[in-house]
């Protein structure tokens, strides 16, 4: 997707206050919702992805799982608000030598 795009500084793939924040994303929703809301802490539009299970309500980019983003920048910047709910984020990186690495960021739920 971005392989032939000049890449410098930051490249936004999800910008919640843009006119079409999920334009290049695929959306799956079952027993949940994906919507833009105004966050009371930052007084700005944010994207809320919420569901009964992380495997039934999610977004993925690129929308076509056979394609890659082609991003060559070295950093991934995310701003995530802790809502004290279960959360998971996965990113797959393919190195120049074609090796794939999967990274997971998962919140834990503990029960008292």
Secondary structure, DSSP 8 states (H G I E B T S, - for coil): --TTS---S---S--TTSTTTTTT-EEEESSEEEEEEEETTTTEEEEEEEESSTTTEEEESSSSTT-------S---------SS--EEEEEEE-TTS-EEEEEEE------
